[in-house]
Amino acid sequence: MEQLLKQVEKGTQVRHSGGDRVLDELKLHRDRATNTDLRSALTWLCNAQTRLLSSPSTAHSREVLLASYEVNRVLATGAGTPR
């Protein structure tokens, strides 16, 4: 998960072709999450990543970074899958 989040954050800085693959992997983690806080954070991140991929902008990049931070915060509290 940690490596995946780094790829998400990197994708906000540089437009690259792996965004759809990263989004698919995020959706798998979201769908498998049993912790409600983690599932909520991953849902936000998936939605933000979808918006960024369909319409790249500074605002969408910022939202992806905030959502990624939230996933990291939830994981740091011990929720969800191991990093």
Residue pairs with C-beta under 8 A, 6 or more apart in sequence:
1 29
1 71
1 75
1 80
1 81
1 82
1 83
2 83
4 22
4 25
4 26
4 29
5 68
5 71
5 72
7 18
7 22
8 22
8 26
8 45
8 49
8 64
8 68
9 64
9 65
9 68
10 16
11 18
11 19
11 22
11 49
11 52
11 64
12 52
12 61
12 62
12 64
12 65
13 61
15 56
19 49
19 52
19 53
20 53
22 49
23 46
23 49
23 50
23 53
26 42
26 45
26 46
26 49
27 46
29 42
29 81
30 39
30 42
30 43
30 45
30 46
32 81
33 39
33 42
33 80
33 81
34 80
35 74
35 79
35 80
37 74
37 77
37 79
38 71
38 74
38 75
38 79
38 80
38 81
41 67
41 70
41 71
41 73
41 74
42 71
44 67
44 70
45 64
45 67
45 68
45 70
45 71
47 67
48 60
48 63
48 64
48 66
48 67
49 64
49 67
51 60
51 63
52 60
52 61
52 63
52 64
74 80
75 83
